[in-house]
Amino acid sequence: MSVTSIVEGNGPRVPAMGRVHDESGGRRTPEHTVLGRSACIMEAFNGGQQVLSLADLNKRTRLPKSTLHRLVDQLCQVGWLEREHGGYRVGLRMFELGTLAVAGNRLHEAAFPHLQALASRTGLAAQLAILDHAEVVYLERIVVGPVRLPTRRGGRKPAYCTALGKAMAAYDDDVIHTVISAPMPRKTAMTITDPAALRTELKRVRLAGVAFDRGEAYEELVCVAAPIRSSGQPIGAVSVTGPAGRMRWSVATEAVRDTAAAIWNANLGLRAPGAIRRLTPDPGRAPGSAVLAAGRADKSNAGEARHLSRAPRSTGRGTPVM
């Protein structure tokens, strides 16, 4: 069976599925097409539960049982799902496709050795992510020691309560609006849920060039992140994450800044060999801050590099104080 048969569907078909126009005269939205419904099924597997029963899928997707059963059977035939005792799990074919997506990402290629060095330098987990609307998408993570993270490659987390998300969102007013307009439920006592407070936080991140997660997503974990920027706009972010008691805030701040600059340099090398523009630490600024030192400096980068950001000082209990 080909992938095309999933798009078109087999057996009894809903009349003009995916071709029916809505009342406004446009095409049906993706969730009303066969492919959209298939995507809805795949997105039900969020990593929290490896195996989902048909009842679980029905609850999460709210698709009619007959439609769900038919699509799940087709997804199994092409290897996107696999039957497991008691239900279904994501198939190896999806793993193969996902690996191709990451392997073809130049940012990931440029970042990987620097993530390893960052993890070794800090003794904390190092992560690389990009922003997709109001969510962080994790491209890679390097975990050292006994630290266990609730994240995974290809996983997503809300931007508003993660240092990676705040580091990337802070530089674009449209993105800030998208993040603030999305639901911001409280996850811990430290979660910023007020839009005005988050705007203030993102303004501070924009000036400082570094973002902090003070136990805002998970009470026991804290994080420091820095954006990887191109012409002033983030193309990704890098972070270190670990238990609050193990976080050395000033060391981590310097380390993620240096790593973000190193990744951008490597990314430039992959995209345009021989390029002379490089992000380098400025000895006249705070340790680890980055400016464009060669060629004509990017104005927004250079302007923001003038702001000396402060890493949180420790209260002795692992909680940073700004």
C-alpha positions, -999 to +999 in steps of 0.1 A: +000+000+000+014+034-009+013+066+011-010+080-015-037+055-005-037+071+030-044+105+015-072+093-007-085+066+016-096+030+010-130+014+012-161+035+019-153+071+016-169+102+030-182+121-001-157+146-014-135+143+017-109+170+016-125+186-014-156+199+002-157+237+006-168+253+038-195+280+041-170+307+034-161+292+000-126+279+010-113+244+012-119+223+043-094+229+071-067+202+074-084+185+104-114+177+082-093+159+055-081+123+056-045+134+058-053+159+085-071+132+105-041+109+101-019+136+114-042+141+144-038+104+152+000+106+150+000+137+172-019+118+199+014+101+207+031+129+227+058+108+244+041+106+278+026+072+270+043+049+245+014+026+238-022+039+232-052+017+229-080+024+203-100+039+232-071+062+241-068+074+206-106+079+203-105+100+235-075+121+223-086+126+187-124+126+191-126+109+157-155+086+149-146+050+159-151+037+124-129+064+108-103+059+135-101+022+131-098+025+093-070+051+095-051+033+122-051+001+101-038+021+071-011+038+092+000+003+104+003-009+068+027+019+059+047+015+091+038+048+107+022+029+135+029-006+149+005-029+168+016-035+203+000-057+230-029-036+242-027-010+215-005+009+191+028+027+192+047+049+168+064+028+141+100+026+131+092+042+098+084+074+116+117+071+134+135+068+101+118+098+087+124+118+118+161+110+117+163+122+082+147+155+092+172+161+120+202+149+100+193+173+072+192+202+095+223+223+092+218+240+126+218+205+142+249+195+123+267+227+133+256+225+170+262+189+179+299+190+189+293+222+208+264+207+227+287+179+238+313+204+249+287+224+268+274+194+286+310+184+296+318+220+307+288+225+329+280+189+340+244+196+330+221+186+302+226+206+270+197+211+246+192+226+211+158+239+200+139+259+175+106+278+178+074+267+160+047+294+167+042+292+205+061+260+211+097+249+214+108+219+193+138+200+206+163+191+179+189+176+202+198+170+238+230+157+255+224+144+290+253+137+314+252+121+348+220+109+365+199+139+354+166+127+338+148+152+316+111+153+307+121+163+272+130+143+241+143+148+206+114+160+184+093+168+215+076+200+222+071+223+251+053+257+255+075+286+249+062+308+277+075+286+306+109+275+291+141+294+289+146+282+253+113+295+243+118+329+260+153+332+245+138+329+210+105+347+214+119+378+229+133+393+196+101+394+175+070+413+185+048+391+163+062+360+180+057+376+214+020+382+205+016+346+194+031+333+226+011+355+249-021+348+229-017+311+235-030+294+267-005+299+296-016+275+323+002+275+356+026+245+358+044+254+390+043+282+416+070+300+395+052+299+362+046+333+346+009+333+335+002+370+334+006+384+298+020+418+311+045+400+334+056+378+305+061+408+282+083+424+309+103+392+312+108+390+275+119+426+273+145+418+299+156+387+279+159+409+248+182+433+265+202+407+284+206+382+256+200+353+279+168+337+294+162+318+327+137+292+337+135+293+375+115+262+379+087+275+358+080+243+338+091+218+364+096+226+401+128+206+404+145+218+372+160+251+362+175+263+329+196+289+312+193+296+275+208+319+249+196+325+213+215+316+182+209+347+161+212+356+124+209+393+115+195+399+149+167+372+147+170+339+165+172+308+143+174+286+174+186+285+210+208+265+232+204+258+269+217+239+300+192+223+323+195+206+357+184+205+393+183+238+410+209+228+435+235+220+408+230+251+387+259+276+389+241+305+373+270+327+363+290+298+349+260+285+329+252+320+316+287+324+302+288+289+288+255+291+269+265+325+254+298+312+242+282+280+228+255+300+210+282+321+193+303+290+185+272+273+169+265+303+148+301+304+136+299+267+127+266+273+110+281+301+089+309+278+079+284+251+067+263+276+048+290+298+033+326+285+035+351+313+038+326+337+054+345+363+075+317+374+097+320+357+131+304+361+165+332+363+190+334+372+227+341+409+232+368+412+259+354+446+268+320+433+276+307+408+301+323+373+297+306+353+270+287+382+254+288+381+216+290+408+190+298+407+153+336+413+153+345+409+117+331+427+087+303+453+092+287+445+125+250+437+126+234+467+142+208+449+163+234+425+176+259+452+183+233+474+200+221+446+223+257+436+232+261+469+249+237+458+276+256+439+304+233+412+315+234+398+350+231+362+358+209+355+387+227+353+421+219+323+442+199+326+474+216+294+486+185+274+479+191+271+441+166+299+433+180+328+412+174+364+422+176+391+396 
